[in-house]
Amino acid sequence: MTKAVPELDVDLFGVEALQNPFPHYRKLRDAGPLVRLETPGVYAIGRFHDVQAALRDADRLISGEGVGFNDVFNAPKGMNVLQSDGDLHKRLRAAVTKPLTPARLSQARADLKAMVSERIGALKGQGWFDAMPALASFLPVEAVSHLVGLPDAGRERMLEWAGAAFNVIGPRQEPEDIANMRDAFGFLSTLTPEKVREGSWAAELFCAVTNGRLSMQEVMAAISAYVIPSLDTTILAKGHLLANLARNPDQWALLKERRELVGAAVLEGVRHSSVLRWFSRVAASDYAVGDYVIPAGERVMLLYGCANRDERRYDDPDRFDILRDARDHLAWGTGPHMCAGMNLARIEMEALLEALLDRDVDLAMGDPVVGTNAGLFGFVNLPFRIN
C-alpha cells in the first residue's frame, strides 16, 4: 500500500516566488520526494536524484502530451523536439543536434570570442551599464541568427518570442505572450530555402527535405528548436554568471589565478542559478517516487532549479564555488531530452569568461531586477561595471 502524497500549499507562480524561488524550493524538497501542489494542482518532484531519474525515464514519464500546463503551449502535441517521444523525438533531435556537436562548434569558437572581446573592450572603463542587453544578450542573438541563417527581417523579435514561449508554459497566460508565440511561428512558417543563408543550419535542414530524410513539418519543428529555447536560456545564464562572479570577488580572483577553471565556473554557474525552472511530464503508467506513486495519466512538474540546490546532493548548495564538481548538474536536463543546445551555450559562456580574463578586468554589480517569467529564472536588469 502506497503512502499518501504530501500536499503543499505553495504557489510557485506568484511574483515573490518567481523572483526568489529558493526558500520555496527548500520547503518542497523537505516535504518529501514527491508532493502534490495545490496550485496548479499537479504532482511535483524537487530532489536531485529523483528529478535525475525522472528525466532519464522518458518511456514512463512522457513529453508527447506536452511539457507545459495548458493547451496553448502544449498544442500541437508531438510535433516539436521538446514535446515528442520515441522514434519521432530521436529523428527530430538528430536533425537539431547535427550542427551542435563540440567538433562542429569548435570552428566557431574563435569568432565568438573575438566578437564578445570587442564588446567588452567597448564597455571597459565606461562606467555603469545594464549587462543584460549590453553583454549577456550580445552573443546569443548574433550567433544564433547567423548560424541558423535567418533573414534580417523578423529576427529582431527573437527575444520577445523566446520570452513569451517560456511565459506561456505556465498555468496563467497573458494575451500579449500568446500573440508573440503566434507571431514567432508565423515568421518560421515563411522560411524557405531561398530565404536562409547558404551553408547555414537551416539550409542543411531544407536539404534533408530534398533528400527525403525529413518532412517540411519536421524541419519547421527543428528550426523552432534553434530559435525559441536557445536565446533567453543562454542570455539569463550569462547574467547569473556575471553576477555570481561580481558578487563573489574571491571566486573571480581564483579564476584569474587558475584559468583552467573556466569550464568548471560555467558548470557551477548554471547549477547554482539554474535558468530553467521546470518542465512537466505525463505518467504513461504508474510511476513510483520513493514510497509514493504518481497515477497513470497524471501530470508531474520536474523542478530543475530546485534539484540543483538539493542539500542531499551538494554540500552548501547555496554557495557559488567554482572548485565544486558540478558536472552532473541538471540545469540542461539529462536523458533523451537533455538540452540540444548546451554545447553552444557552454562555448558562449566560456568565451565570455576568457575574453574578460584576457583583459584582466575587475567586476562590479549594482542591485539587479529579477524577472517573473513563469518558466525562466533570471534578471531583466543587471547594473554592471567592468574596470
N, C-alpha and C positions, 0 to 999 in steps of 0.2 A: 504494500500500500504506500503510495507516494505521499509526501508531506504537502501541506497547503502552502502555496507560494505566498511569500510576504507581500502585503500591499503597501505601496509607498505613495504618500500624497506630496509629490514633488513635481512642480511644473517646470520642466527643463526648457520650456519655450517662453517663459516670462522674461522681461527685459533684464532684470537683475541676474537671473540665472544664465542668460546668454552672455552677459558681459563678464560674469565671474562664475563659471560653472563648477570650479574645483571643490568648494565646500559641499555642493550637491552631489558631485561625483563620489566623494568620500562617504556620504550618507548612504548612497545607493550601494556602494561596494560593501559597506558594513552590514547592510540589511540582509545580504545573502548572495549566493552565486547567481540566483535568478530572482527577479522581483516583478511584480505587476504594478505598472504605473497607472494611477487613476487618471492622469492626464498625459497622453491622449488615449488611454485605455488599451495599452499593449504590454506585452512582456518586455523585459529589458535585461541584458547581460552586461556587466561592467567590470568584472575581474579579469585580469590579464590572461591567465591560462584558459579560462572559459571562452573569452572572446576569440582567442587564437584558435582554439579547437572548433568553434562555430564557423569561423571564416574558412577553415580548411574542409569542412563537411558540406560541400556545395551540393551534394546529392540529396541530403535530407533537409537542409535549410536553403531553399532555392531563391533565385533572383528573378526568375522569369515572370513572377506575379507582381513585379515592381519592387523597388527598394525605398520608395517614399511612403507617405501616409495619405495619399489622395490620388484620385483618378486623373487629375490634371497632369501630374508628373509621371505617373505610372503608365499612362497610355501613350502610344500603342505598346502593348506588352510584347516582350520577346524580340524586339527589333532594334536593340542597340546593345553595345558591349556591356554596359552596366546591368541591363535588365534582360539577360538571356541566360540560358543554361545549355549544358550538353554540347552536342556537335555544333550547333549554331554558334554558341559562345566561342568555342575553340576556333571556328573559321573566322569570325569577326575579329577576335583578339589577335589571331595570327596576321591578319591584314594590317591591323593597327600597329603591332609591335615590330613589324619587319624593319622599318627605318629607325627604331628606337633602341637597337642593341648598343651596348657600350662601344663596340668596334665602329659602327656607323657614326655614332655621335662624337667619337673622339676626333673625327675630321673637322667638326665644327667648333671644338673646344677653344682653339686659339683665337678664332674670330669672335667668339662670345666674350672671352676675357678681354680682348682688345676693345670691344665696344663698351663694356662696363668700366674698364680702366679710364677710358676717355671721359665718361660721365663723372666718375669720381674726381678726376683731375679738375673738372669744371666746378665741382661742388666744394672741393677742399679750400678751407680758409674763407669761405664766402658767408659765414655766419649760419644762423638757423634756417632750416628748410624742412618741408614736410617730406619725410623719406618714403612715404607710400607712393605718391605719384612720381617723385623725382628720382628715386633709386630702385625701390622694390619692384615697381611696375615696368621698369625700362626694358630689361631683357626678355621677360616672358612675352610681351606684346610683339616686340621686334622679332624675336626668334621664332615664335610660333607662326606668325603671319608669313614670314619669309620661308621657313622650312616647309610649311604646309602648302605654300604657294598661292595664297589667297589674293584676289584682286584688291586694289586700294579702296575702291568704292564698297562701303559696307563694313570693312574690318575695323573701322574706328569705334564701332559699337560693341566690340567683342567683350569688353569688360562689363558693360551693362548686362549683356546676355549671360555671361558666366555667373555673375552675382545673382541675377534673377532666377536662374535654374536651381541654384542651391537654396534659395529662399523659398521657392515653390515646393521644395521637397517636404517641408514640414506640414503640420496639421492645419495651419492658417495661411491663406494666400491673399496677396494684395493684387488688385486688378492690374496695376502697373507691371508687376512681375510677370503675370500671365501674358500680358500683351508683349513684353520683351521676349519671352520664350517663343511666342508665335512668330515674332519678327526674326528671331535667330534662325528658326527652322525654315522660314520663308526665304531668307538670304541663302542658306545652304542649298535649298532646292533649285536655285537659279544657277548653281555652278555647273559648268560644262568643261570638257577637256580644253576647249579654246580659251576659257577664262582664267585657268590656273597656270602658274608658272611652269614652263617646260623643265623637266627633271625634278620637280618637287614631289613631296609625299602624295599630294592629291593627284598629280599626274600619274604616279605609279598605280594608284588605286583605279583610275579610269582605264589604264592599260589592262588591269585584271578583268575588267568587264569585257573588253575587246577579246581577251584570251579565253573568256568563258569561266574564269575561276571565281568571280563574284557577280552578284546581281547589282543593278543600279541602286536598289534599295539598301543593299548591304554596304555599298560604297558610301552612300549618304550617312549611314549609321557610323561608319568608320571615321569619316571626316568630322562629324559632330563630336566624336570622342577626342579628337585633337583640339577642337575649338572650345568646347564648353567646360569640361572638367579640368583642363590643364592650366588655365590662366590664374584665377583667383587663388587656387590652392598654393601655387608656387609663389605668387606675389605675397600672400599673407605669411607664408613660411619664411620668406626673406625678411619681412618686417619683424617677426618674432626673433629671428636670428640676430639681426642688428640690435634689437632692444636688449636681448639677453646678454650680448657682449658688452654693450654700453653700461648696462645695469650691474654687471659683474666685471669690473676692470681687472681683477686678478686673473680671470679667465682669458681676457684679451691679452694681457701681458704674457700669460703662459703660451698662448697661441703664437705670439711674436717670437718667443724663445724656441718654440718647437713647431715649426711649420708642418711637420709630418702629421700633426693632429687635425689638419683642416678637414679631412674626411670624417673623423670622429666628432668634430664640432658640429658638422652638418647633421649627423645622425642624432646626436644628443639634442640638437635644436628642434628637430621635428618630433622627437619623443617627448621632450619637456613641454612643448607648446603645440600640440597636435592641432592642425588646422581643421581637418575633417572631424566633425563632432560624432557622426553616426551614419549608418545606413541601416535599412531594415531588411529582413528576410521573412519568408513564409515557411512554416514547418510542413514538409511534404508528408511526414509521418510523425508519430510521437517522438519528441526529442528530449532526452534526459540531460539535465544540468545538475550534477550532484544528486541530491535526493529529490529533486523537483523535476516536473515534466511539463514541457510545452505541448499541448494537444495538437494533433494534426490539423492543419488549416489555419492555425493562429499566426499572427504576425509578431515578430520579435525585433527589438531595437538592439543593435550591436554598437556599443559605445567605445569608439577608438580612443578618444582623448581620455576618457575615464580609465580605460585599461592601461594606458601608458603612464598613469600616475599611481598604479597599484603598489602599495607597500609590500604586498605578498611577492612581488617580482623584483622591485627595485628598492634598494636602501635609500632612505631620504629622498623620495621621488620628486619632491617639490624643488629640490636644489638643481640648478643648472651646472653640470660638471662635465667638461669635455674629456676628462680621463675615464669617464664611465664607458663600459662596453654596452652600447645601445643598439647593437646590430639586429637584435630580434624585435625592435620596436614595431608597433602596429599602425603607425601614422599613415603608411602607404598600404596597409592591409597585409594579407598573406593568403596563400592558397590560390585557386584558379582566378579569382577576381583581384589579385594584387595589382596595384596601380600600374597601368601600362606605361605611363609617362614618368615613372620615378627616376629613370636614368637621366633623362633630360633635366628634370628638376634638380637632381643631385649635382650634375655638372654645372648648372647655372649658379647654384649656391656656392659651390667650391670656387668657381671663377670669381664670384663676388668677393669672397674672403681673400683669395690670392691677390686680387687687384688692390684691396685695402692694405694687405700686408706689404706688397711691393712699394707702396707709398709711405709706409711707416707712419701711419696716422694715429691720432687719438680720437676716441669716440665719446660723444656725449648725447644725452637724450633729455627731452622735457617730459611733460605728462601726456601720454598717448590717450586717444579716444578709442575704446573698443566697440566694434560693430555689434549689431544684433541680428545678423544673418542666421536663419534657422539651421543651416547645415554647416556653416563655416565659422571658426573662431579666429578673429584677427582684428587688426587695427584699421580704422578708417582714417586716422590721422596719427602721425608719429613725428613730433618735433625732434629734429636731429641736427648734429653738428659734427663736421669732420675737420680736424686741425692737424 
